[in-house]
Amino acid sequence: MDIQKYEAFIKTAELGSIKKASDELGYTQAGLSYIIKTLEEELDTSLFFRDYGKIHLTGTGKELLPLAHAICNDQRRLLTRLSELKNLQSGNITIAVFTSIAVYWLPYLMKGFLEKHPGIGFDVKCYEEPKVLDEMLDSGDVDFGFTVLPDADDSFEKIFLKKDPMMIVLAENHPLSSLPYFPSSSMAEEPYISVGDHSEMDALFYYNNVKPNTYLMLDNDFAVMSMVSQGFGFSVFPALMLKSPTFPLAVKEPEISFSREIGIVLRAWESASDAARAFIVFAKDWISENF
């Protein structure tokens, strides 16, 4: 917004003189008179009248002067706030995450980012179903979300972060725990403990061309790990979730490997806030350095 006309109006009203106001603002008298005239034409009203060589506010001018002050003050606040946002001195980022990201990546990402930009605030929304992430992005409830590609809506922009291989977990004393990898044939024969309905885990069986011998299906990751650690069967987890397992487990690569792809999804890079874009860049660098 061009507020020079309002600043000229305010200064002229304050000093009661075109000459004094033009000297202080750095205009010629003719230049300042033209600015005032232009503003009066835009507003379709007279702001000043002359009396004995001085100028005075009209009744309308007196009514509009406080509003002109408000416009200038709001503009200054807007520019100050914009500078803070661009320099990441303040702002807020709302992120959607699924469980393994919330546990194993996000705390470290936030801590590292805040060391550089302590004025940024965070809101975190956890989700399980990809459609929930789509809805949050559609409604603008989140700036972006971590996801398993390519689950998100095709209309969103996607940024690849890392491949996360699927691993077989067994009890430490399981007879197959000493093998260099877990045979595909054993994936069909050994009792399988499933973690609910996870398509990326199902894909591992597809690539190994086997149908699992499902013994139990549980909705909790830690419950499955506990069952496996006690020898009730094997299960499948992403490597990310096995960096610091809660229970004693043997971790094996499958005979034919498969990896899920973790990425970030957002409506559009161009429309994302400066803080959101800076966090995404930081996340990419941090993940490439640490994983």
C-alpha positions as CSV (number, residue, x, y, z in Angstrom):
1,M,0.0,0.0,0.0
2,D,1.2,3.5,-0.9
3,I,0.9,5.5,2.3
4,Q,2.9,8.6,1.2
5,K,-0.4,10.5,0.6
6,Y,-1.6,9.7,4.1
7,E,1.8,10.7,5.6
8,A,1.6,14.0,3.7
9,F,-1.9,14.6,4.9
10,I,-0.9,13.9,8.5
11,K,2.2,16.1,8.5
12,T,0.4,19.0,6.8
13,A,-2.3,18.8,9.4
14,E,0.2,18.7,12.2
15,L,2.2,21.7,11.0
16,G,-0.6,23.7,9.4
17,S,1.6,24.7,6.6
18,I,2.4,23.3,3.1
19,K,5.8,25.0,3.2
20,K,6.8,23.5,6.6
21,A,5.4,20.1,5.8
22,S,7.1,20.0,2.4
23,D,10.5,21.0,3.9
24,E,10.2,18.2,6.6
25,L,9.1,15.5,4.1
26,G,11.6,16.5,1.4
27,Y,9.1,17.6,-1.2
28,T,8.7,20.9,-3.1
29,Q,5.7,22.9,-2.1
30,A,4.2,22.2,-5.6
31,G,4.9,18.5,-5.1
32,L,3.2,18.3,-1.7
33,S,0.2,20.3,-2.9
34,Y,-0.2,17.8,-5.8
35,I,-0.1,14.9,-3.4
36,I,-2.7,16.4,-1.2
37,K,-4.9,17.3,-4.2
38,T,-4.6,13.7,-5.5
39,L,-5.7,12.3,-2.1
40,E,-8.7,14.7,-2.0
41,E,-9.7,13.5,-5.5
42,E,-9.4,9.9,-4.5
43,L,-11.5,10.5,-1.4
44,D,-13.8,12.8,-3.2
45,T,-13.7,15.4,-0.4
46,S,-11.8,18.5,0.8
47,L,-9.4,17.9,3.6
48,F,-8.1,21.5,4.1
49,F,-9.2,25.1,3.6
50,R,-7.0,28.2,3.6
51,D,-7.4,31.1,6.0
52,Y,-5.0,34.1,6.3
53,G,-2.1,32.2,4.7
54,K,-2.5,29.1,6.8
55,I,-4.3,25.9,6.1
56,H,-6.8,24.2,8.4
57,L,-8.5,20.9,8.4
58,T,-12.1,20.8,7.2
59,G,-14.6,19.0,9.3
60,T,-14.2,15.9,7.2
61,G,-10.4,16.2,7.4
62,K,-10.7,16.2,11.2
63,E,-12.8,13.0,11.1
64,L,-10.4,11.3,8.7
65,L,-7.1,12.3,10.4
66,P,-7.3,9.5,13.1
67,L,-8.0,7.0,10.4
68,A,-5.0,8.2,8.4
69,H,-2.9,7.7,11.5
70,A,-4.3,4.2,11.9
71,I,-3.5,3.3,8.2
72,C,0.1,4.4,8.6
73,N,0.5,2.6,11.9
74,D,-1.0,-0.6,10.5
75,Q,1.3,-0.3,7.4
76,R,4.4,0.0,9.7
77,R,3.3,-2.9,11.8
78,L,2.6,-5.0,8.6
79,L,6.1,-4.3,7.3
80,T,7.7,-5.0,10.7
81,R,5.8,-8.3,10.9
82,L,6.7,-9.2,7.4
83,S,10.4,-8.6,8.1
84,E,10.2,-10.8,11.2
85,L,8.6,-13.6,9.2
86,K,11.1,-13.4,6.3
87,N,14.0,-13.4,8.8
88,L,12.3,-16.2,10.8
89,Q,12.3,-14.2,13.9
90,S,8.7,-15.2,14.6
91,G,5.9,-17.3,13.0
92,N,4.2,-20.7,13.4
93,I,4.5,-24.0,11.6
94,T,1.7,-26.6,11.8
95,I,2.9,-30.1,10.9
96,A,1.1,-33.4,10.4
97,V,3.0,-36.6,11.3
98,F,2.5,-40.3,11.6
99,T,3.7,-42.2,14.6
100,S,7.2,-43.2,13.6
101,I,8.1,-39.7,12.4
102,A,6.6,-38.2,15.6
103,V,8.8,-40.5,17.7
104,Y,12.0,-40.9,15.8
105,W,12.5,-37.7,13.8
106,L,10.3,-34.8,14.8
107,P,11.7,-34.1,18.3
108,Y,15.3,-33.8,16.9
109,L,14.2,-31.8,13.9
110,M,12.3,-29.3,16.0
111,K,15.2,-29.0,18.5
112,G,17.7,-28.4,15.8
113,F,15.5,-25.9,14.0
114,L,14.7,-24.0,17.1
115,E,18.4,-23.6,17.9
116,K,18.6,-21.6,14.7
117,H,15.2,-19.9,14.9
118,P,14.0,-19.7,18.5
119,G,11.1,-17.4,17.7
120,I,9.2,-20.0,15.6
121,G,6.3,-21.8,17.2
122,F,5.0,-25.3,16.4
123,D,1.7,-27.1,16.3
124,V,1.8,-30.9,15.7
125,K,-1.1,-33.0,14.5
126,C,-0.8,-36.8,14.5
127,Y,-2.7,-39.0,12.0
128,E,-2.8,-42.6,11.0
129,E,-4.9,-42.7,7.8
130,P,-3.6,-41.0,4.6
131,K,-7.1,-39.6,3.9
132,V,-6.9,-37.6,7.2
133,L,-3.7,-35.9,6.0
134,D,-5.4,-35.1,2.7
135,E,-8.3,-33.5,4.5
136,M,-6.0,-31.4,6.7
137,L,-4.0,-30.2,3.7
138,D,-7.2,-29.4,1.8
139,S,-8.7,-27.4,4.7
140,G,-5.4,-25.6,5.4
141,D,-5.2,-27.0,8.9
142,V,-1.6,-27.9,8.4
143,D,1.3,-26.3,6.5
144,F,2.6,-29.7,5.4
145,G,2.8,-33.3,6.4
146,F,5.2,-36.2,6.6
147,T,3.8,-39.2,4.7
148,V,4.6,-42.5,3.0
149,L,4.7,-41.8,-0.7
150,P,2.7,-41.9,-2.9
151,D,-0.3,-42.2,-0.6
152,A,-1.2,-38.5,-0.6
153,D,-3.6,-36.9,-3.2
154,D,-1.9,-36.4,-6.6
155,S,-2.9,-32.7,-6.6
156,F,-0.4,-32.0,-3.8
157,E,3.3,-31.3,-4.1
158,K,5.6,-34.1,-2.8
159,I,9.2,-34.0,-1.7
160,F,11.1,-37.2,-1.3
161,L,13.2,-37.6,1.9
162,K,14.4,-41.1,2.4
163,K,13.8,-44.8,1.7
164,D,13.0,-46.8,4.8
165,P,13.5,-50.5,4.3
166,M,11.1,-53.1,5.8
167,M,12.8,-55.4,8.2
168,I,11.8,-58.8,9.8
169,V,11.8,-58.9,13.6
170,L,12.1,-62.2,15.5
171,A,12.8,-63.3,19.1
172,E,16.5,-63.2,19.8
173,N,16.5,-67.0,20.4
174,H,14.4,-67.8,17.3
175,P,16.0,-70.6,15.2
176,L,16.1,-68.4,12.2
177,S,17.8,-65.4,14.0
178,S,21.3,-66.7,13.1
179,L,20.7,-66.7,9.3
180,P,22.1,-63.8,7.3
181,Y,18.6,-62.9,6.0
182,F,15.0,-64.1,6.5
183,P,14.0,-66.6,3.7
184,S,10.9,-65.8,1.6
185,S,9.7,-69.4,2.2
186,S,9.7,-68.8,6.0
187,M,7.6,-65.7,5.5
188,A,4.8,-68.0,4.3
189,E,5.5,-70.8,6.9
190,E,6.3,-69.0,10.2
191,P,3.4,-67.5,12.3
192,Y,3.1,-63.8,11.4
193,I,2.0,-61.2,13.9
194,S,0.5,-58.3,12.0
195,V,0.4,-54.6,13.0
196,G,-3.1,-53.7,11.8
197,D,-3.7,-52.8,8.2
198,H,-0.4,-51.3,6.8
199,S,-0.1,-51.4,3.0
200,E,3.7,-50.9,3.0
201,M,4.1,-54.0,5.2
202,D,1.8,-56.0,3.0
203,A,3.9,-54.9,0.0
204,L,6.9,-56.8,1.4
205,F,4.9,-60.1,1.1
206,Y,3.9,-59.2,-2.4
207,Y,7.4,-58.6,-3.5
208,N,8.5,-61.9,-2.0
209,N,5.5,-63.6,-3.7
210,V,4.2,-65.2,-0.5
211,K,1.0,-65.0,1.6
212,P,1.7,-64.6,5.3
213,N,0.5,-67.2,7.8
214,T,-1.2,-64.6,10.1
215,Y,-1.3,-65.8,13.7
216,L,-2.3,-62.5,15.4
217,M,-3.4,-59.1,14.3
218,L,-2.8,-56.3,16.9
219,D,-3.3,-52.5,16.5
220,N,-0.4,-51.5,18.7
221,D,3.3,-51.5,17.5
222,F,4.6,-52.2,21.0
223,A,2.2,-55.0,21.7
224,V,3.4,-56.7,18.5
225,M,7.0,-56.2,19.4
226,S,6.3,-57.7,22.9
227,M,4.6,-60.8,21.4
228,V,7.5,-61.3,18.9
229,S,10.1,-61.0,21.6
230,Q,8.4,-63.8,23.5
231,G,8.5,-66.1,20.5
232,F,4.9,-66.1,19.2
233,G,6.0,-65.4,15.6
234,F,7.7,-62.8,13.4
235,S,6.6,-59.4,12.3
236,V,7.6,-56.6,9.9
237,F,8.6,-53.1,10.8
238,P,10.2,-50.2,9.0
239,A,13.9,-49.8,9.9
240,L,13.2,-46.3,11.3
241,M,11.1,-47.9,14.1
242,L,13.9,-50.3,15.1
243,K,16.6,-47.8,15.9
244,S,16.0,-48.2,19.6
245,P,13.6,-51.1,20.0
246,T,11.8,-51.3,23.4
247,F,12.0,-55.1,23.5
248,P,14.8,-57.6,22.8
249,L,14.5,-58.5,19.1
250,A,16.6,-59.9,16.3
251,V,16.3,-57.8,13.2
252,K,16.8,-59.4,9.8
253,E,16.7,-58.2,6.2
254,P,14.1,-60.1,4.1
255,E,15.4,-62.3,1.2
256,I,13.8,-59.9,-1.3
257,S,13.9,-56.4,0.1
258,F,11.3,-53.6,-0.1
259,S,11.4,-50.1,1.2
260,R,8.8,-47.5,1.8
261,E,9.5,-44.0,0.7
262,I,9.1,-41.2,3.3
263,G,8.4,-37.7,2.1
264,I,6.7,-34.4,2.7
265,V,3.5,-33.4,1.1
266,L,2.2,-29.8,0.9
267,R,-0.3,-27.9,-1.2
268,A,2.3,-25.9,-3.1
269,W,5.9,-24.8,-2.4
270,E,5.2,-21.3,-3.7
271,S,2.3,-20.7,-1.3
272,A,4.0,-22.1,1.8
273,S,5.2,-19.7,4.5
274,D,8.9,-18.8,4.7
275,A,9.1,-20.6,8.0
276,A,7.5,-23.8,6.6
277,R,9.9,-23.8,3.6
278,A,12.9,-23.2,5.9
279,F,11.9,-26.1,8.1
280,I,11.5,-28.4,5.1
281,V,15.0,-27.5,3.8
282,F,16.4,-28.1,7.3
283,A,14.6,-31.4,7.5
284,K,16.1,-32.6,4.2
285,D,19.6,-31.6,5.2
286,W,19.3,-33.2,8.7
287,I,17.9,-36.5,7.4
288,S,20.6,-36.8,4.7
289,E,23.3,-36.2,7.4
290,N,21.9,-38.5,10.1
291,F,20.3,-41.4,8.1
